[in-house]
Amino acid sequence: MDTSIQKKQAAVLYNNNVQKIYFHGDSLRVDYSMGRDMLKTTVILDYKKGFGLMLSDGPMGKTAKHDYISNMNFNAITKDSTAVLVEFEESKTILGYECKKIMLKHNGVLSTHWVTQEIDMNMLPEGFTNPNIPGFPLESVEVADGLEITRRASAIKFEIDDPDTVFNLVNPPGYQYQFHGSDSAQPISD
């Protein structure tokens, strides 16, 4: 493990990360917080409308981007025939989902994942998960560039108390709208 000051500073970004995933009908929402709320990102996708909202709140301010889902870039990882996958018989339950252990070596990075087949992968945008992983990863550990990074889903909700608020595509107060993608993708307002 690399213990240089640069790696220690980078590791702070991964401390206390929280990822919450919400599903409701034709909508998906992901709230992700890095570095003790230093950077917060929310992605809301409405598949029926084909439209999405991406919110960022961090050192550079609060921004909102609207676009058609097909135009949104999720830093998609493509299926790679050189990726080496090992599946194990081990299993454990995470958030009530039965998960199987796999290991993946891809682009020189070794990672361990606990994946479930119980979540409909068709609700997720392309690139949201690694297509080299067979299933939805609820826990992952990877070692890359001298850092060991552990990610674990902290909540998955299909029953939403107030879906109109949780999946609202309107630019919230205090967020600066940034043009993103197609000329016809304009901010949604009340």
C-alpha positions, 0 to 999 in steps of 0.5 A, spaced: 500 500 500 502 506 498 502 511 504 505 517 501 502 524 502 498 524 495 495 517 496 493 519 503 490 526 501 486 522 495 484 517 500 480 522 504 475 523 498 473 516 499 472 516 507 465 515 509 462 515 501 454 514 501 451 511 495 443 511 495 439 508 490 431 509 489 427 505 484 420 507 482 416 505 476 420 508 470 424 512 474 431 511 478 435 516 482 442 515 485 445 520 491 452 519 492 456 523 497 464 523 497 469 525 502 464 527 508 459 531 503 465 534 500 462 532 493 455 530 493 452 528 486 444 526 484 442 523 478 435 522 477 432 519 470 425 518 468 425 513 462 418 514 460 420 521 459 427 519 456 430 525 460 434 526 466 437 531 471 444 531 474 446 535 480 452 537 483 454 540 490 461 541 491 467 546 492 465 549 485 458 550 487 451 547 485 450 546 478 444 542 475 444 539 468 438 537 464 438 532 458 436 526 454 438 520 458 441 518 451 445 524 451 448 523 458 455 521 459 456 516 465 463 514 463 461 508 460 465 502 461 465 497 455 465 490 455 472 487 455 474 480 452 481 481 456 477 482 463 478 476 467 473 474 471 473 468 477 466 466 480 466 463 487 461 459 491 461 464 497 455 468 498 452 473 503 446 477 504 447 485 503 441 489 504 436 483 504 439 481 497 443 474 496 450 476 493 455 471 490 462 473 490 466 474 484 473 477 482 475 481 476 482 483 473 481 489 468 486 494 466 491 491 471 486 493 477 484 487 481 477 487 484 472 483 489 465 484 488 459 481 491 453 481 486 446 480 486 441 478 480 435 480 484 436 487 481 433 489 474 439 491 471 435 494 465 433 500 470 440 502 470 443 507 465 449 504 460 455 505 464 452 505 471 455 498 472 461 495 469 458 490 464 464 485 465 461 484 472 455 479 472 450 482 476 449 488 480 455 489 485 452 491 492 459 491 495 466 492 491 473 492 494 478 494 489 486 496 489 488 501 484 494 506 484 496 504 491 489 505 494 484 500 497 477 502 496 471 499 499 464 501 496 458 498 499 450 500 498 447 503 504 440 503 501 436 501 496 428 503 496 423 501 491 417 504 496 418 511 496 414 516 501 414 522 496 416 520 489 413 526 486 419 530 490 424 524 490 424 524 482 422 531 481 426 533 474 425 541 476 432 545 477 432 546 485 433 553 488 440 554 489 443 550 483 446 554 477 443 551 470 449 549 466 447 547 458 448 540 457 447 536 450 442 537 445 439 544 444 432 542 445 434 540 452 432 546 456 431 546 464 425 544 466 421 549 471 414 548 475 
